[in-house]
Amino acid sequence: MARFKGKVAIITGAGSGMGRATAIEFAKDGATIVIVDLNEQGARETEKIVQEYNVPTKVIIGDISQKEAVQNIINSTVEEFKTIDILANIAGIPMTFTPLEEVEEEFWDKQMAINVKSAFLLAKYALPYLKNNDSKGSIVNIASIASVRPRPGITAYCAAKGALVQLSRSLALEVAHTGVRVNVINPGPAETPMLEKFYGNMDPVEGRKLYEDSVPIGRLCQPEDIAKMVAYLSSDDASFITGAVYNVDGGRGL
Ligand SMILES: NC(=O)c1ccc[n+]([C@@H]2O[C@H](COP(=O)([O-])OP(=O)(O)OC[C@H]3O[C@@H](n4cnc5c(N)ncnc54)[C@H](O)[C@@H]3O)[C@@H](O)[C@H]2O)c1
């Protein structure tokens, strides 16, 4: 099966966790993979894994919260591969439990810039290509179950992810007539390098248990759980799905 043969997929955050798993999932199905991350070492490691599937790849290092970096991501992708079919906005930053009174304005702004504004910038510059190539373009944004089921101490993160959900739903409506679909995944607590950054100074065993116990299915989300959903939503099998928000969370949002 090569669902994505000939399709060009930009995957942000592909240097780690869910982004890396998504790059591998798309590569298995023949996509051309554009690996975007701030972390060059992680991005190169992903590239090495993905190349085993004999698909074209490109690594772009850049901060997705910066307009110039996003313009470079889009322009250099199109320069090399002519088009963009799939945009998977997976990169994000966590928040360690902090009472709101102790949250600095700069931290708040950074949450909004990386967890929300980046999705605006990437969509803004990718849409002309997603719309105009008969490819039935797809955007998938990774929010968090925290967008609908908050935890105390991560208010800036919850606010940013909540905004990302509504950005996605609104954009889905705005571009539906063009054939571009926009969907959201809310992962539950996931076994990636990000998880321990949420519990900060807490004992790692206790921190992990706190999150594991919060999931009714009784295990942490694996990066592959998210990757499979990103691939499904980006595929023709999901051609009638737009503006949808999927909780891939083992029931955590209930
Ligand atoms: N891990 C969890 O428990 C969890 C739960 C719900 C939602 N999420 C969300 O899932 C997404 C993926 O997280 P993950 O768990 O795979 O985390 P991760 O830390 O393993 O990977 C995130 C990647 O994003 C990259 N990144 C961060 N800021 C960037 C920037 N400004 N520009 C470019 N790249 C940047 C990092 O370098 C890293 O490689 C994030 O949006 C996160 O908020 C994670």
The ligand as an SDF file (V2000), in Angstrom:
LIG
                    3D

 44 48  0  0  0  0  0  0  0  0999 V2000
    3.7060   14.3720   25.1210 N   0  0  0  0  0  0  0  0  0  0  0  0
    2.4970   14.6290   25.5980 C   0  0  0  0  0  0  0  0  0  0  0  0
    2.1340   14.1740   26.6890 O   0  0  0  0  0  0  0  0  0  0  0  0
    1.5260   15.4640   24.7970 C   0  0  0  0  0  0  0  0  0  0  0  0
    0.1690   15.4270   25.1500 C   0  0  0  0  0  0  0  0  0  0  0  0
   -0.7400   16.1960   24.4000 C   0  0  0  0  0  0  0  0  0  0  0  0
   -0.2970   16.9580   23.3440 C   0  0  0  0  0  0  0  0  0  0  0  0
    1.0300   16.9680   23.0280 N   0  0  0  0  0  0  0  0  0  0  0  0
    1.4330   17.7880   21.8750 C   0  0  0  0  0  0  0  0  0  0  0  0
    1.9330   16.9180   20.8840 O   0  0  0  0  0  0  0  0  0  0  0  0
    2.8830   17.6080   20.0570 C   0  0  0  0  0  0  0  0  0  0  0  0
    4.1280   16.7600   19.9030 C   0  0  0  0  0  0  0  0  0  0  0  0
    4.7260   16.6020   21.1740 O   0  0  0  0  0  0  0  0  0  0  0  0
    5.7300   15.4140   21.5390 P   0  0  0  0  0  0  0  0  0  0  0  0
    5.1870   14.7940   22.7530 O   0  0  0  0  0  0  0  0  0  0  0  0
    6.0390   14.6170   20.3440 O   0  0  0  0  0  0  0  0  0  0  0  0
    6.9960   16.3040   22.0090 O   0  0  0  0  0  0  0  0  0  0  0  0
    8.5460   16.2490   21.7310 P   0  0  0  0  0  0  0  0  0  0  0  0
    9.1370   17.2070   22.6880 O   0  0  0  0  0  0  0  0  0  0  0  0
    9.0200   14.8420   21.6950 O   0  0  0  0  0  0  0  0  0  0  0  0
    8.6620   16.8520   20.2430 O   0  0  0  0  0  0  0  0  0  0  0  0
    8.3880   18.1870   19.9590 C   0  0  0  0  0  0  0  0  0  0  0  0
    9.3400   18.6370   18.8630 C   0  0  0  0  0  0  0  0  0  0  0  0
    8.9890   19.9780   18.4860 O   0  0  0  0  0  0  0  0  0  0  0  0
   10.1860   20.6880   18.2640 C   0  0  0  0  0  0  0  0  0  0  0  0
    9.9630   22.1240   18.4330 N   0  0  0  0  0  0  0  0  0  0  0  0
    9.6450   22.7730   19.5790 C   0  0  0  0  0  0  0  0  0  0  0  0
    9.5440   24.0900   19.3600 N   0  0  0  0  0  0  0  0  0  0  0  0
    9.8000   24.2770   18.0420 C   0  0  0  0  0  0  0  0  0  0  0  0
    9.8740   25.4260   17.2270 C   0  0  0  0  0  0  0  0  0  0  0  0
    9.6520   26.6560   17.7160 N   0  0  0  0  0  0  0  0  0  0  0  0
   10.1740   25.2830   15.9190 N   0  0  0  0  0  0  0  0  0  0  0  0
   10.4100   24.0460   15.4080 C   0  0  0  0  0  0  0  0  0  0  0  0
   10.3630   22.9130   16.1350 N   0  0  0  0  0  0  0  0  0  0  0  0
   10.0760   23.0380   17.4470 C   0  0  0  0  0  0  0  0  0  0  0  0
   11.1610   20.1510   19.3070 C   0  0  0  0  0  0  0  0  0  0  0  0
   12.5120   20.4290   18.9710 O   0  0  0  0  0  0  0  0  0  0  0  0
   10.8160   18.6590   19.3070 C   0  0  0  0  0  0  0  0  0  0  0  0
   11.6300   17.9480   18.4050 O   0  0  0  0  0  0  0  0  0  0  0  0
    3.1100   18.9560   20.7340 C   0  0  0  0  0  0  0  0  0  0  0  0
    2.3810   19.9480   20.0370 O   0  0  0  0  0  0  0  0  0  0  0  0
    2.5600   18.7470   22.1370 C   0  0  0  0  0  0  0  0  0  0  0  0
    2.1220   19.9550   22.7170 O   0  0  0  0  0  0  0  0  0  0  0  0
    1.9510   16.2360   23.7160 C   0  0  0  0  0  0  0  0  0  0  0  0
  1  2  1  0
  2  3  2  0
  2  4  1  0
  4  5  1  0
  4 44  2  0
  5  6  2  0
  6  7  1  0
  7  8  2  0
  8  9  1  0
  8 44  1  0
  9 10  1  0
  9 42  1  0
 10 11  1  0
 11 12  1  0
 11 40  1  0
 12 13  1  0
 13 14  1  0
 14 15  2  0
 14 16  1  0
 14 17  1  0
 17 18  1  0
 18 19  2  0
 18 20  1  0
 18 21  1  0
 21 22  1  0
 22 23  1  0
 23 24  1  0
 23 38  1  0
 24 25  1  0
 25 26  1  0
 25 36  1  0
 26 27  1  0
 26 35  1  0
 27 28  2  0
 28 29  1  0
 29 30  1  0
 29 35  2  0
 30 31  1  0
 30 32  2  0
 32 33  1  0
 33 34  2  0
 34 35  1  0
 36 37  1  0
 36 38  1  0
 38 39  1  0
 40 41  1  0
 40 42  1  0
 42 43  1  0
M  CHG  2   8   1  16  -1
M  END
$$$$
